[in-house]
């Protein structure tokens, strides 16, 4: 805690006295990585036999727009962690884009590849893309009324073709490639277009199921991959999580076990107008 306060004071003090530059400029490319890279505190802890727990928070939205912060935080941990250290991600997300959450899940895989034991704590919801991330963990812990699951895929789009036609408006789209555009708001829906979209959704669904099954082989994937969600105890019964406990108690357990607990949070440097 003292070290974190010192780093913050050094960073803000540097800005206030000399303006943008100095310390901020030195670490602007990968701030967290640069701060941790030459840090000897963790190696000192390792020599003393003391393990560390690195805590991150991921309050995901539909676009998984917190991905950049997650990337920086994971990179900092990967470059600083010592054998025996662990990571805890406090996750809350109802899911969103396949690409965004797929990449976010890939960032968590980096922690495991480094050899860290990864715990995901779900306080309220880990559904769809949120569960895509969660299933990467070695252990999923959910609060009693947390909602987990929603292993499925959805795609919906309004279509105003008939209304435009009534108004005498024709919307033209020029494409190259048979299926460059299938279902759009302004295009007449054909059976062929709908069939292709359904095939695409099914392919994504199979990828999703395969990812969950790969990371949690104990699951009966056909039983839980229905798009349904379950509250904590029911999710535990179906194997979607491993334990029912609040984040507060998880942290207390680590403290009682003698771990150093660090919260890792990346704050992007402020935009400073160029002179």
Order of alpha helices (4+ residues) and beta strands (2+ residues): alpha-alpha-alpha-alpha-beta-alpha-beta-alpha-beta-alpha-beta-beta-alpha-alpha-alpha-beta-alpha-beta-alpha-beta
